């Protein structure tokens, strides 16, 4: 079983027993942490996807240690001017161990193929208004006048997008 969780503004794929280095969480060592921004869980093929998060799902972790990451050196120089600056930075990090992943909420549980089918069905039911001009012309030409009522002038059988737009502006 694994989950995708947000910790400190970053997303991580975690499983039980994983040890991670994340942005600093707290000063106290051996503290229990709970992360509730879980985006996805997979329990042996049973995928649960949140919209955007899974309600009631949480990740339990233990803070093992606070450390500093590798040093990043910033060196600035302007040649022939005698200007040099050397700075270093070490980001504070926390080492955490994932204890458990719990799912106890109502969320949409489906496999990726089922979700893809649902998306295709919703696309057929609702037409997007964000179309290119060629797509809009194709849609207008392939749709009956009764279905386009109010969008095109009633005295024409087929129109272009520009004609439809101008008639809509006048009316």
N, C-alpha and C positions, 0 to 999 in steps of 0.2 A: 504494500500500500504506500502510495506517495501523495503529496499535495504540493500545490503551488501557493506560497504565502508571501505577503508583503511584510518585510521587517526593515524598519528605518528607511523607507522610501525605495527599497530595492526588492525585486522579486527573486525568490529562491525556490528550487525544487527540493523538497525535504522528504525523508523517510524516517521511521523510528530508529533511533540509535545514531543518526548522523551528527557529526560535530562540525559546526560552521564558525567562520569568523565574520561577524557582522559589525555595523557601526555601534559605537559604545551605547549600552543600554542603561546601566546602573553602576554605582560604585560598590555595592554589596556583592561579595562572592557567595556562591551556593544559594542564590536567590532563585525562586521559581518564577518563571515568566509565562505569560499567556498572550498569544497572538491570535486575534480574531479576524483579521483581514485575509481570509482564505478564498482564493479565486477558483481553485479546481482541486478535486480529489479523484483518485483512481484506486479502486479496491478490486484488483484482479479483473479488470475489464469493465467494471461498473463505474462509469465516469459520471461525476456530478460537477456541473458547471454553474457558477454563480452569475448573477446579473446585477452588479459586477461582483458581489461577494456572496458566499454561501451563508445564509442565515443560520446561526446556531453552531456553526463549525468553528473549531478552535485548535490551536497547536500549543501543547504544553512543553516547556523547555526549562533547562536549568542553566544558570550562568556559572560557567566553570572558572573563568579568569578574565581579567582585563589586561590587554597587552597593547603594544604599539606596532603598527604595520611597518613595512620596510621604508627606509628613508628615501624621500624624493628630493633630489638636488635641483635647485633652480640657479643657473649660472647666467648672469648678464654681463655682456662686455661690449664696449664700443672701441673698435680698433683705432689705434694711434691717438687716443684721447686720455689714456691712463685711467679709464673707468672700468672697474670690475666689481661685481657684487656676487657673493656666493651665499645662498640661503638654503636651508634644509627644512624638511617638514616630515613628521611622523604622525600619521593619523591614528587616534585612539580607537581600538577595536575591542570587541567582546567576543570571547570564545563561548559558544553555547552548545548544549547537547539536546537534541530533540527526544523528549520522553514519550509523548503520545500524540496521536492525531485522532480527534473525535469529531464525528458528524452526528449532530442531534437536532437538525433543523429541517425545515421543508424547503427543498430546492429542486430545480429541474434536473432529474437524473435520467440521462439518456446517453446512448453511444453516439459517436461522431456521425455515423451514417444516418441514424434517425434524426439527428439535429439538422443534417444537410437536407433531408427530405422535407422537414418542416419549413426550412428556409425557402426551398424551391416552391412549396405550396403557397407560402405567404407572398412570394414574388408574383405568382400568377394571379392572386386575388387582388393585390394592390399594385397599381402601376406607379412607378417612381416619377416624380415631376422633374427630376434632374436628368435631362436628356440632352444629347447633342442635337443639333439642328437636323441632321440626316435621320437620326432615330425618331425624332418628333414627326418629321414628314412621313416616314415609313409607318409610324403608329397611326397618323391621321388617315393615310391612304388605305390602311388595312382595317379600319374600324368603321362600323356602320354609323350613319348620320344620327340615328336615335341615341347611340351611346355617346356621341360627341355633342349633344345638345347644349347650347350655350357657349360652346368654344369656337364654333365656326359660323359664318353667316348662313342663314337658312336657305337663301336663294342659290347657293353653289353646291355642287355635288362633292368636289374635292378641292382643297386649297393648300397652299404652302404655309409654312410656319409664319412667314412674314405677313401674308394676307390675314391669317388668323389673328396675329398679334395686332395688326392695324385695326381690324374690325372690333377687337376687344377694347382697344384704346378709345375708339369713337363711341362705343356703346356704353 
